[in-house]
């Protein structure tokens, strides 16, 4: 410490007032989060989950963080972008419902639930192949089905790739959310 005191010289300090660039600070924090491993960010996110009354396996949290960390600049923002992974929606965004829930959406979601229930390989790739084949065979519009599917699982029009969401939720939770949404939205 004494060496620092001896080496310090006010003449080498800038005379201009210091200026903090808040936007640049946010950008730096975003970069920091991106460069950290999913496990490191997940460890920082666990207290946020606990504050919301959520307990989840660490591996699941790390997987979700990996999908969502590019969307945030602060760890505390993760909850706002991925709460649906931990808590099923009880309300559905009105704007999204008006725009994305079509007349036949309830029927299509019940059909899709049957298709998903029959899938043995509930991996992302397994689901995607079966569901896309089913959509093509039925002649449905992919956008209509996938938007309604997202609404049933998330409650609004946000989130990562649909099959990533359903894979993380698991078959049982995916089917439960779909059926609950159909009951509420029909």
PyMOL commands that set and color helices and strands:
alter all, ss='L'
color gray80, all
select helices_A, chain A and resi 2-7+10-12+22-35+38-51+58-71+75-85+94-100+105-118+124-138+142-154+162-169+171-185
alter helices_A, ss='H'
color red, helices_A
deselect
rebuild
show_as cartoon
